[in-house]
Protein backbone atom coordinates (compact mmCIF):
# COMPACT_ATOMS: atom_id res chain seq x y z
CA UNK A 1 0.00 0.00 0.00
CA UNK A 2 1.29 3.48 -0.82
CA UNK A 3 -0.08 6.96 -0.54
CA UNK A 4 -1.34 7.44 -4.09
CA UNK A 5 -1.37 11.24 -3.76
CA UNK A 6 2.39 11.37 -3.42
CA UNK A 7 4.34 12.24 -6.54
CA UNK A 8 7.97 12.15 -7.62
CA UNK A 9 8.41 15.74 -6.37
CA UNK A 10 7.67 14.60 -2.77
CA UNK A 11 10.29 11.90 -2.58
CA UNK A 12 12.97 12.90 -5.07
CA UNK A 13 16.52 13.69 -4.03
CA UNK A 14 19.11 15.99 -5.45
CA UNK A 15 20.97 13.69 -7.80
CA UNK A 16 24.65 12.85 -7.62
CA UNK A 17 25.78 13.86 -11.07
CA UNK A 18 28.82 12.99 -13.16
CA UNK A 19 29.85 13.66 -16.74
CA UNK A 20 30.78 10.95 -19.25
CA UNK A 21 34.54 11.59 -19.01
CA UNK A 22 34.71 11.58 -15.20
CA UNK A 23 37.13 8.91 -13.91
CA UNK A 24 36.23 5.77 -11.99
CA UNK A 25 37.86 7.22 -8.85
CA UNK A 26 35.18 9.93 -8.75
CA UNK A 27 32.43 7.33 -9.04
CA UNK A 28 33.96 5.39 -6.17
CA UNK A 29 34.05 8.54 -4.02
CA UNK A 30 30.37 9.23 -4.65
CA UNK A 31 29.30 5.65 -4.08
CA UNK A 32 31.03 5.69 -0.67
CA UNK A 33 28.21 7.96 0.46
CA UNK A 34 24.65 6.78 0.89
CA UNK A 35 23.81 6.97 -2.81
CA UNK A 36 23.75 3.77 -4.83
CA UNK A 37 23.02 5.25 -8.26
CA UNK A 38 24.77 8.07 -10.09
CA UNK A 39 23.18 10.05 -12.90
CA UNK A 40 25.25 10.81 -15.99
CA UNK A 41 24.48 14.00 -17.90
CA UNK A 42 26.16 15.82 -20.77
CA UNK A 43 27.46 19.41 -20.75
CA UNK A 44 24.00 20.76 -21.64
CA UNK A 45 22.44 18.97 -18.69
CA UNK A 46 20.74 16.28 -20.78
CA UNK A 47 20.29 12.94 -19.08
CA UNK A 48 22.41 10.19 -20.68
CA UNK A 49 22.18 7.22 -18.34
CA UNK A 50 22.77 5.87 -14.86
CA UNK A 51 25.53 4.03 -13.05
CA UNK A 52 24.49 1.76 -10.22
CA UNK A 53 27.07 0.42 -7.77
CA UNK A 54 26.18 -2.97 -9.22
CA UNK A 55 27.73 -1.85 -12.54
CA UNK A 56 31.14 -1.48 -10.88
CA UNK A 57 31.13 -5.20 -10.20
CA UNK A 58 32.31 -5.63 -13.78
CA UNK A 59 35.67 -4.25 -12.65
CA UNK A 60 36.04 -6.86 -9.93
CA UNK A 61 34.68 -10.13 -11.34
CA UNK A 62 37.47 -12.49 -12.48
CA UNK A 63 37.92 -12.13 -16.25
CA UNK A 64 38.37 -15.90 -16.45
CA UNK A 65 34.68 -16.36 -15.61
CA UNK A 66 33.37 -14.05 -18.35
CA UNK A 67 32.53 -15.43 -21.77
CA UNK A 68 33.92 -13.60 -24.79
CA UNK A 69 30.41 -13.33 -26.24
CA UNK A 70 29.42 -11.11 -23.28
CA UNK A 71 32.28 -8.78 -24.17
CA UNK A 72 32.49 -8.71 -27.98
CA UNK A 73 29.24 -10.35 -29.14
CA UNK A 74 29.33 -12.52 -32.26
CA UNK A 75 30.65 -10.03 -34.81
CA UNK A 76 33.22 -7.73 -33.26
CA UNK A 77 31.70 -4.40 -34.26
CA UNK A 78 31.94 -3.02 -30.77
CA UNK A 79 32.40 -4.39 -27.28
CA UNK A 80 31.18 -3.96 -23.74
CA UNK A 81 33.60 -1.38 -22.35
CA UNK A 82 32.34 -1.93 -18.80
CA UNK A 83 34.89 -4.71 -18.27
CA UNK A 84 37.81 -2.40 -19.14
CA UNK A 85 36.23 0.84 -18.00
CA UNK A 86 38.32 3.97 -17.62
CA UNK A 87 35.57 6.54 -17.11
CA UNK A 88 31.85 7.01 -16.46
CA UNK A 89 30.72 6.55 -20.07
CA UNK A 90 32.24 3.06 -20.15
CA UNK A 91 30.14 1.92 -17.19
CA UNK A 92 26.99 3.92 -17.86
CA UNK A 93 23.73 2.10 -18.49
CA UNK A 94 22.24 4.32 -21.19
CA UNK A 95 18.47 4.62 -21.21
CA UNK A 96 15.89 7.35 -21.49
CA UNK A 97 13.34 6.31 -18.90
CA UNK A 98 12.66 9.60 -17.17
CA UNK A 99 9.66 11.11 -15.40
CA UNK A 100 8.13 14.51 -14.69
CA UNK A 101 7.97 15.86 -11.09
CA UNK A 102 4.20 15.26 -10.91
CA UNK A 103 4.42 11.55 -11.80
CA UNK A 104 2.52 9.49 -9.20
CA UNK A 105 4.59 7.04 -7.19
CA UNK A 106 2.83 3.87 -8.45
CA UNK A 107 3.76 4.92 -12.00
CA UNK A 108 7.42 5.36 -11.00
CA UNK A 109 7.33 1.91 -9.44
CA UNK A 110 5.83 0.49 -12.63
CA UNK A 111 8.65 1.95 -14.76
CA UNK A 112 11.33 0.57 -12.43
CA UNK A 113 9.64 -2.83 -12.24
CA UNK A 114 9.08 -3.17 -15.98
CA UNK A 115 12.37 -1.76 -17.20
CA UNK A 116 14.67 -3.17 -14.50
CA UNK A 117 16.22 0.18 -13.63
CA UNK A 118 17.15 1.35 -10.15
CA UNK A 119 16.74 5.10 -10.41
CA UNK A 120 14.54 7.43 -12.42
CA UNK A 121 15.76 10.95 -13.20
CA UNK A 122 13.12 13.60 -12.74
CA UNK A 123 13.18 16.03 -15.64
CA UNK A 124 11.84 19.58 -15.82
CA UNK A 125 12.46 21.83 -18.83
CA UNK A 126 14.80 19.17 -20.28
CA UNK A 127 17.09 19.35 -17.22
CA UNK A 128 17.57 16.85 -14.42
CA UNK A 129 16.06 18.35 -11.25
CA UNK A 130 16.04 15.27 -9.06
CA UNK A 131 16.23 11.54 -8.88
CA UNK A 132 14.03 8.87 -7.33
CA UNK A 133 15.94 5.82 -6.16
CA UNK A 134 14.52 2.38 -5.61
CA UNK A 135 15.04 2.79 -1.87
CA UNK A 136 13.01 6.06 -1.89
CA UNK A 137 10.09 4.14 -3.33
CA UNK A 138 10.41 1.31 -0.85
CA UNK A 139 10.17 3.82 2.02
CA UNK A 140 6.72 4.73 0.72
CA UNK A 141 5.30 1.28 1.33
CA UNK A 142 2.97 1.38 4.33
CA UNK A 143 2.22 -2.14 5.33
CA UNK A 144 2.21 -3.60 8.84
CA UNK B 1 20.19 -39.32 -45.19
CA UNK B 2 17.49 -37.87 -42.88
CA UNK B 3 14.62 -36.51 -44.97
CA UNK B 4 12.47 -35.13 -42.14
CA UNK B 5 12.96 -31.38 -41.60
CA UNK B 6 12.39 -31.40 -37.82
CA UNK B 7 14.71 -34.35 -37.23
CA UNK B 8 17.42 -32.75 -39.41
CA UNK B 9 17.27 -29.55 -37.35
CA UNK B 10 17.29 -31.48 -34.07
CA UNK B 11 20.29 -33.63 -35.05
CA UNK B 12 22.30 -30.68 -36.38
CA UNK B 13 21.51 -28.55 -33.33
CA UNK B 14 22.41 -31.32 -30.89
CA UNK B 15 25.70 -32.15 -32.64
CA UNK B 16 26.61 -28.43 -32.92
CA UNK B 17 25.98 -27.85 -29.23
CA UNK B 18 27.87 -30.96 -28.17
CA UNK B 19 30.97 -30.18 -30.25
CA UNK B 20 30.74 -26.45 -29.51
CA UNK B 21 30.79 -27.25 -25.79
CA UNK B 22 33.77 -29.61 -26.19
CA UNK B 23 35.73 -26.88 -28.01
CA UNK B 24 34.76 -24.31 -25.37
CA UNK B 25 36.06 -26.63 -22.63
CA UNK B 26 39.42 -26.78 -24.40
CA UNK B 27 39.52 -22.99 -24.56
CA UNK B 28 38.73 -22.85 -28.28
CA UNK B 29 35.96 -21.09 -30.14
CA UNK B 30 32.58 -22.87 -30.12
CA UNK B 31 32.12 -21.82 -33.76
CA UNK B 32 34.80 -24.34 -34.82
CA UNK B 33 32.75 -27.03 -33.06
CA UNK B 34 29.60 -25.96 -34.93
CA UNK B 35 31.46 -26.09 -38.26
CA UNK B 36 32.94 -29.48 -37.47
CA UNK B 37 29.49 -30.84 -36.50
CA UNK B 38 28.17 -29.76 -39.89
CA UNK B 39 31.16 -31.27 -41.69
CA UNK B 40 30.70 -34.59 -39.85
CA UNK B 41 26.94 -34.79 -40.49
CA UNK B 42 27.13 -33.49 -44.05
CA UNK B 43 27.56 -35.10 -47.48
CA UNK B 44 31.33 -35.64 -47.07
CA UNK B 45 31.37 -37.95 -44.07
CA UNK B 46 28.21 -39.35 -42.38
CA UNK B 47 25.73 -38.13 -45.04
CA UNK B 48 23.03 -37.69 -42.37
CA UNK B 49 21.77 -34.14 -42.95
CA UNK B 50 21.02 -32.51 -46.28
CA UNK B 51 22.27 -28.87 -46.28
CA UNK B 52 19.34 -27.69 -48.42
CA UNK B 53 16.81 -28.76 -45.76
CA UNK B 54 18.24 -26.35 -43.14
CA UNK B 55 19.27 -23.57 -45.55
CA UNK B 56 16.32 -21.25 -44.78
CA UNK B 57 16.89 -21.57 -41.04
CA UNK B 58 20.56 -20.73 -41.57
CA UNK B 59 19.62 -17.58 -43.46
CA UNK B 60 17.57 -16.38 -40.47
CA UNK B 61 20.69 -17.12 -38.38
CA UNK B 62 22.81 -14.90 -40.62
CA UNK B 63 20.18 -12.14 -40.36
CA UNK B 64 20.22 -12.41 -36.55
CA UNK B 65 24.03 -12.31 -36.35
CA UNK B 66 24.11 -9.07 -38.34
CA UNK B 67 21.16 -7.70 -36.35
CA UNK B 68 23.04 -8.30 -33.09
CA UNK B 69 26.15 -6.69 -34.58
CA UNK B 70 24.02 -3.63 -35.42
CA UNK B 71 22.81 -3.48 -31.81
CA UNK B 72 26.45 -3.30 -30.63
CA UNK B 73 27.53 -0.74 -33.22
CA UNK B 74 26.51 2.22 -31.03
CA UNK B 75 29.22 1.21 -28.60
CA UNK B 76 31.89 1.37 -31.30
CA UNK B 77 31.63 5.12 -31.85
CA UNK B 78 33.87 5.81 -28.83
CA UNK B 79 36.70 3.79 -30.35
CA UNK B 80 37.04 6.20 -33.30
CA UNK B 81 38.64 8.68 -30.92
CA UNK B 82 41.53 6.28 -30.33
CA UNK B 83 43.99 7.32 -33.05
CA UNK B 84 46.43 4.45 -32.46
CA UNK B 85 43.67 1.86 -32.84
CA UNK B 86 42.32 3.54 -35.98
CA UNK B 87 45.73 3.56 -37.68
CA UNK B 88 46.54 -0.09 -36.79
CA UNK B 89 43.05 -1.33 -37.73
CA UNK B 90 43.04 0.38 -41.12
CA UNK B 91 46.68 -0.54 -41.92
CA UNK B 92 45.87 -4.18 -41.18
CA UNK B 93 42.88 -4.08 -43.48
CA UNK B 94 44.62 -2.35 -46.40
CA UNK B 95 47.96 -4.17 -46.08
CA UNK B 96 46.46 -7.67 -45.84
CA UNK B 97 43.95 -6.91 -48.59
CA UNK B 98 46.79 -5.86 -50.92
CA UNK B 99 48.98 -8.87 -50.08
CA UNK B 100 46.17 -11.44 -50.58
CA UNK B 101 44.96 -9.61 -53.70
CA UNK B 102 48.41 -9.82 -55.32
CA UNK B 103 48.83 -13.48 -54.33
CA UNK B 104 45.44 -14.44 -55.82
CA UNK B 105 46.18 -12.39 -58.94
CA UNK B 106 49.45 -14.29 -59.44
CA UNK B 107 47.67 -17.62 -58.87
CA UNK B 108 45.38 -16.69 -61.75
CA UNK B 109 42.47 -19.01 -60.90
CA UNK B 110 39.92 -16.35 -59.95
CA UNK B 111 38.15 -13.40 -61.58
CA UNK B 112 38.47 -9.84 -60.25
CA UNK B 113 35.33 -9.86 -58.05
CA UNK B 114 36.23 -13.22 -56.55
CA UNK B 115 39.73 -11.93 -55.76
CA UNK B 116 38.33 -8.81 -54.09
CA UNK B 117 35.86 -10.73 -51.89
CA UNK B 118 38.52 -13.29 -50.96
CA UNK B 119 41.08 -10.60 -50.11
CA UNK B 120 38.50 -8.80 -47.93
CA UNK B 121 37.58 -12.04 -46.11
CA UNK B 122 41.26 -12.60 -45.27
CA UNK B 123 41.87 -8.92 -44.39
CA UNK B 124 39.25 -8.59 -41.63
CA UNK B 125 40.18 -9.86 -38.19
CA UNK B 126 38.22 -11.77 -35.58
CA UNK B 127 37.68 -10.52 -32.03
CA UNK B 128 36.16 -13.63 -30.43
CA UNK B 129 39.31 -15.77 -30.18
CA UNK B 130 41.69 -13.03 -28.92
CA UNK B 131 39.02 -11.82 -26.46
CA UNK B 132 38.70 -15.37 -25.17
CA UNK B 133 42.48 -15.67 -24.74
CA UNK B 134 42.82 -12.29 -23.01
CA UNK B 135 39.92 -13.14 -20.68
CA UNK B 136 41.28 -16.59 -19.86
CA UNK B 137 44.56 -14.98 -18.76
CA UNK B 138 42.89 -12.06 -17.00
CA UNK B 139 44.66 -9.65 -19.37
CA UNK B 140 41.75 -7.94 -21.11
CA UNK B 141 41.85 -4.90 -18.83
CA UNK B 142 45.42 -3.98 -19.82
CA UNK B 143 46.78 -1.40 -22.24
CA UNK B 144 47.71 -4.05 -24.81
CA UNK B 145 44.39 -5.92 -24.33
CA UNK B 146 42.47 -2.71 -25.02
CA UNK B 147 44.71 -1.80 -27.97
CA UNK B 148 44.15 -5.21 -29.60
CA UNK B 149 40.37 -4.99 -29.16
CA UNK B 150 40.17 -1.40 -30.40
CA UNK B 151 42.29 -2.11 -33.50
CA UNK B 152 40.16 -5.18 -34.22
CA UNK B 153 36.86 -3.27 -33.98
CA UNK B 154 38.13 -0.57 -36.35
CA UNK B 155 39.38 -3.20 -38.82
CA UNK B 156 36.01 -5.00 -38.81
CA UNK B 157 33.95 -1.81 -39.13
CA UNK B 158 35.98 -0.55 -42.07
CA UNK B 159 36.02 -4.03 -43.62
CA UNK B 160 32.24 -4.24 -43.52
CA UNK B 161 31.91 -0.69 -44.85
CA UNK B 162 34.06 -1.77 -47.82
CA UNK B 163 31.78 -4.77 -48.21
CA UNK B 164 28.75 -2.51 -48.55
CA UNK B 165 30.58 -0.56 -51.27
CA UNK B 166 31.50 -3.81 -53.04
CA UNK B 167 27.88 -4.95 -53.27
CA UNK B 168 27.21 -1.79 -55.27
CA UNK B 169 29.82 -2.56 -57.91
CA UNK B 170 29.10 -6.23 -58.33
CA UNK B 171 27.75 -6.79 -61.87
CA UNK B 172 28.80 -3.25 -62.83
CA UNK B 173 26.70 -2.28 -65.84
CA UNK B 174 25.73 1.39 -65.86
CA UNK B 175 22.01 0.64 -65.54
CA UNK B 176 22.60 -1.82 -62.68
CA UNK B 177 24.67 0.76 -60.78
CA UNK B 178 22.04 3.44 -61.46
CA UNK B 179 19.29 1.13 -60.15
CA UNK B 180 21.35 0.32 -57.06
CA UNK B 181 22.06 3.99 -56.41
CA UNK B 182 18.33 4.67 -56.67
CA UNK B 183 17.76 1.78 -54.30
CA UNK B 184 20.33 3.24 -51.89
CA UNK B 185 18.52 6.59 -52.05
CA UNK B 186 15.18 5.00 -51.20
CA UNK B 187 16.69 2.84 -48.49
CA UNK B 188 18.73 5.69 -47.00
CA UNK B 189 15.57 7.84 -46.84
CA UNK B 190 13.72 5.06 -45.08
CA UNK B 191 16.66 4.26 -42.81
CA UNK B 192 17.27 7.83 -41.66
CA UNK B 193 13.52 8.45 -41.38
CA UNK B 194 13.20 5.44 -39.12
CA UNK B 195 16.37 6.44 -37.28
CA UNK B 196 14.93 9.88 -36.53
CA UNK B 197 11.43 8.68 -35.66
CA UNK B 198 12.28 5.44 -33.91
CA UNK B 199 12.20 6.95 -30.44
CA UNK B 200 8.68 8.26 -30.95
CA UNK B 201 7.59 4.99 -32.52
CA UNK B 202 9.21 2.99 -29.75
CA UNK B 203 7.38 5.00 -27.09
CA UNK B 204 4.16 3.68 -28.65
CA UNK B 205 5.65 0.20 -28.89
CA UNK B 206 6.68 0.41 -25.23
CA UNK B 207 2.99 0.84 -24.39
CA UNK B 208 2.45 -2.79 -25.29
CA UNK B 209 2.27 -4.70 -22.06
CA UNK B 210 4.20 -7.72 -23.18
CA UNK B 211 7.94 -7.73 -23.88
CA UNK B 212 7.21 -10.51 -26.35
CA UNK B 213 5.23 -8.06 -28.50
CA UNK B 214 8.10 -5.54 -28.42
CA UNK B 215 10.51 -8.26 -29.43
CA UNK B 216 8.25 -9.45 -32.24
CA UNK B 217 7.84 -5.93 -33.63
CA UNK B 218 11.61 -5.36 -33.53
CA UNK B 219 12.19 -8.65 -35.32
CA UNK B 220 9.53 -7.84 -37.93
CA UNK B 221 11.27 -4.51 -38.59
CA UNK B 222 14.61 -6.28 -39.07
CA UNK B 223 13.14 -8.90 -41.41
CA UNK B 224 11.40 -6.18 -43.38
CA UNK B 225 14.64 -4.19 -43.80
CA UNK B 226 16.49 -7.39 -44.70
CA UNK B 227 13.89 -8.16 -47.38
CA UNK B 228 14.01 -4.60 -48.67
CA UNK B 229 17.79 -4.58 -49.12
CA UNK B 230 17.55 -7.90 -50.94
CA UNK B 231 14.80 -6.57 -53.23
CA UNK B 232 16.99 -3.55 -54.01
CA UNK B 233 19.79 -5.84 -55.19
CA UNK B 234 21.92 -5.99 -52.05
CA UNK B 235 22.26 -8.77 -49.53
CA UNK B 236 19.55 -9.32 -46.92
CA UNK B 237 22.11 -9.48 -44.12
CA UNK B 238 23.11 -5.86 -44.84
CA UNK B 239 19.50 -4.81 -44.13
CA UNK B 240 19.57 -6.87 -40.95
CA UNK B 241 22.66 -5.00 -39.74
CA UNK B 242 21.05 -1.61 -40.40
CA UNK B 243 17.90 -2.92 -38.70
CA UNK B 244 20.03 -3.61 -35.63
CA UNK B 245 21.40 -0.05 -35.74
CA UNK B 246 17.83 1.33 -35.82
CA UNK B 247 16.48 -0.97 -33.10
CA UNK B 248 19.45 -0.15 -30.83
CA UNK B 249 18.03 3.41 -30.58
CA UNK B 250 14.66 2.23 -29.27
CA UNK B 251 13.66 2.47 -25.63
CA UNK B 252 12.97 -1.22 -25.24
CA UNK B 253 16.32 -2.26 -26.77
CA UNK B 254 18.11 -0.91 -23.69
CA UNK B 255 16.22 -3.23 -21.36
CA UNK B 256 17.77 -6.40 -20.03
CA UNK B 257 14.71 -8.45 -21.00
CA UNK B 258 15.10 -7.50 -24.67
CA UNK B 259 18.82 -8.33 -24.63
CA UNK B 260 18.07 -11.68 -22.97
CA UNK B 261 15.37 -12.54 -25.53
CA UNK B 262 17.68 -11.78 -28.46
CA UNK B 263 20.55 -13.65 -26.86
CA UNK B 264 18.49 -16.77 -26.17
CA UNK B 265 16.96 -17.06 -29.62
CA UNK B 266 20.22 -16.20 -31.43
CA UNK B 267 22.97 -17.91 -29.47
CA UNK B 268 20.74 -20.77 -28.40
CA UNK B 269 19.18 -21.61 -31.75
CA UNK B 270 19.94 -19.74 -34.95
CA UNK B 271 23.68 -19.10 -34.61
CA UNK B 272 24.63 -22.78 -34.05
CA UNK B 273 22.31 -23.70 -36.90
CA UNK B 274 23.91 -21.12 -39.19
CA UNK B 275 27.45 -22.37 -38.57
CA UNK B 276 26.28 -25.99 -38.57
CA UNK B 277 24.79 -25.37 -42.01
CA UNK B 278 28.05 -23.75 -43.14
CA UNK B 279 29.80 -26.95 -42.04
CA UNK B 280 27.26 -29.03 -43.98
CA UNK B 281 28.17 -27.10 -47.10
CA UNK B 282 31.85 -27.95 -46.62
CA UNK B 283 33.20 -30.80 -48.74
CA UNK B 284 36.27 -32.83 -47.94
CA UNK B 285 36.63 -34.76 -51.20
CA UNK B 286 36.27 -33.99 -54.90
CA UNK B 287 37.57 -31.05 -56.95
CA UNK B 288 35.62 -28.52 -54.82
CA UNK B 289 36.70 -30.15 -51.54
CA UNK B 290 39.12 -29.06 -48.81
CA UNK B 291 41.74 -31.73 -49.64
CA UNK B 292 41.97 -30.75 -53.32
CA UNK B 293 42.29 -27.06 -52.42
CA UNK B 294 44.64 -27.37 -49.46
CA UNK B 295 47.69 -25.91 -51.27
CA UNK B 296 46.10 -22.55 -52.25
CA UNK B 297 44.42 -22.52 -48.81
CA UNK B 298 47.77 -22.79 -47.02
CA UNK B 299 49.45 -20.23 -49.31
CA UNK B 300 46.71 -17.66 -48.65
CA UNK B 301 46.76 -18.43 -44.95
CA UNK B 302 50.54 -17.92 -44.79
CA UNK B 303 50.33 -14.63 -46.72
CA UNK B 304 47.47 -13.24 -44.60
CA UNK B 305 48.94 -14.29 -41.24
CA UNK B 306 52.50 -13.06 -41.95
CA UNK B 307 51.28 -9.73 -43.38
CA UNK B 308 48.98 -9.06 -40.43
CA UNK B 309 51.64 -10.01 -37.91
CA UNK B 310 54.32 -7.78 -39.47
CA UNK B 311 51.99 -4.78 -39.81
CA UNK B 312 50.58 -5.03 -36.28
CA UNK B 313 54.01 -5.69 -34.72
CA UNK B 314 55.79 -2.81 -36.50
CA UNK B 315 52.97 -0.32 -35.91
CA UNK B 316 52.54 -1.24 -32.24
CA UNK B 317 56.27 -0.82 -31.73
CA UNK B 318 56.35 2.54 -33.52
CA UNK B 319 53.45 3.75 -31.40
CA UNK B 320 55.33 2.61 -28.29
CA UNK B 321 52.59 0.20 -27.22
CA UNK B 322 53.61 -2.35 -24.62
CA UNK B 323 54.12 -5.97 -25.74
CA UNK B 324 53.79 -5.58 -29.54
CA UNK B 325 54.18 -9.35 -29.99
CA UNK B 326 50.97 -10.02 -28.02
CA UNK B 327 49.06 -7.31 -29.93
CA UNK B 328 50.32 -8.68 -33.27
CA UNK B 329 49.37 -12.26 -32.34
CA UNK B 330 45.88 -11.21 -31.29
CA UNK B 331 44.92 -9.88 -34.75
CA UNK B 332 45.67 -13.12 -36.61
CA UNK B 333 42.44 -15.01 -36.01
CA UNK B 334 39.98 -15.53 -38.89
CA UNK B 335 36.46 -16.56 -37.99
CA UNK B 336 32.82 -15.44 -38.11
CA UNK B 337 33.47 -12.05 -39.71
CA UNK B 338 35.19 -13.59 -42.75
CA UNK B 339 32.59 -16.35 -43.02
CA UNK B 340 29.83 -13.74 -43.21
CA UNK B 341 31.69 -11.95 -46.05
CA UNK B 342 32.04 -15.21 -47.98
CA UNK B 343 28.40 -16.13 -47.34
CA UNK B 344 27.36 -12.78 -48.75
CA UNK B 345 29.56 -13.38 -51.83
CA UNK B 346 27.97 -16.81 -52.30
CA UNK B 347 24.48 -15.32 -51.92
CA UNK B 348 25.27 -12.74 -54.60
CA UNK B 349 26.63 -15.37 -57.00
CA UNK B 350 30.25 -14.12 -56.92
CA UNK B 351 31.41 -17.72 -56.45
CA UNK B 352 29.79 -20.35 -58.62
CA UNK B 353 30.94 -23.41 -56.65
CA UNK B 354 31.94 -24.37 -53.12
CA UNK B 355 35.71 -24.24 -53.66
CA UNK B 356 35.78 -20.73 -52.12
CA UNK B 357 34.52 -22.09 -48.78
CA UNK B 358 36.92 -25.04 -49.06
CA UNK B 359 39.87 -22.67 -49.57
CA UNK B 360 38.89 -20.51 -46.61
CA UNK B 361 37.72 -23.19 -44.14
CA UNK B 362 41.16 -24.44 -42.98
CA UNK B 363 42.04 -20.85 -41.99
CA UNK B 364 39.57 -20.95 -39.06
CA UNK B 365 41.16 -23.80 -37.03
CA UNK B 366 44.72 -23.01 -38.19
CA UNK B 367 44.64 -19.34 -37.16
CA UNK B 368 43.13 -20.31 -33.80
CA UNK B 369 46.03 -22.70 -33.29
CA UNK B 370 48.63 -20.13 -34.43
CA UNK B 371 47.31 -17.39 -32.14
CA UNK B 372 47.25 -19.80 -29.16
CA UNK B 373 50.87 -20.86 -29.77
CA UNK B 374 52.06 -17.26 -30.27
CA UNK B 375 50.35 -16.20 -27.03
CA UNK B 376 52.32 -18.86 -25.14
CA UNK B 377 55.59 -17.85 -26.85
CA UNK B 378 55.21 -14.09 -26.26
CA UNK B 379 53.95 -14.48 -22.70
CA UNK B 380 57.14 -16.37 -21.98
CA UNK B 381 59.28 -13.82 -23.84
CA UNK B 382 57.75 -10.81 -22.08
CA UNK B 383 57.29 -12.72 -18.81
CA UNK B 384 53.58 -11.87 -18.61
CA UNK B 385 51.86 -13.53 -15.67
CA UNK B 386 48.21 -14.57 -15.61
CA UNK B 387 46.25 -12.01 -13.58
CA UNK B 388 43.60 -12.65 -10.97
CA UNK B 389 43.79 -16.42 -11.38
CA UNK B 390 41.78 -18.11 -8.70
CA UNK B 391 43.28 -20.75 -6.45
CA UNK B 392 41.81 -24.08 -7.51
CA UNK B 393 39.37 -25.31 -4.89
CA UNK B 394 39.13 -29.13 -4.81
CA UNK B 395 35.53 -30.19 -5.38
CA UNK B 396 35.42 -33.10 -2.95
CA UNK B 397 37.56 -32.92 0.14
CA UNK B 398 37.87 -34.97 3.27
CA UNK B 399 37.55 -32.81 6.36
CA UNK B 400 41.24 -32.92 7.34
CA UNK B 401 42.19 -31.94 3.80
CA UNK B 402 39.66 -29.15 3.98
CA UNK B 403 41.14 -27.84 7.25
CA UNK B 404 44.63 -28.02 5.73
CA UNK B 405 43.33 -26.10 2.75
CA UNK B 406 41.77 -23.43 4.97
CA UNK B 407 44.89 -23.14 7.09
CA UNK B 408 47.08 -22.65 4.03
CA UNK B 409 44.82 -20.03 2.50
CA UNK B 410 44.22 -18.14 5.76
CA UNK B 411 47.95 -17.90 6.20
Interface residues (C-beta under 8 A of the other chain):
Chain A: X59 X62 X63 X64 X66 X67 X68 X69 X71 X72 X73 X74 X75 X76 X77 X78 X79 X80 X81 X83 X84 X89 X90 X93 X94 X95 X96 X97 X115 X116
Chain B: X65 X66 X68 X69 X70 X71 X72 X73 X74 X75 X76 X78 X79 X125 X126 X127 X128 X129 X131 X132 X134 X135 X136 X137 X138 X139 X140 X141 X145 X146 X149 X152 X153 X156 X157 X160 X199 X251 X254 X255 X256 X257 X266 X267 X271 X336 X337 X340 X387 X388 X389 X390
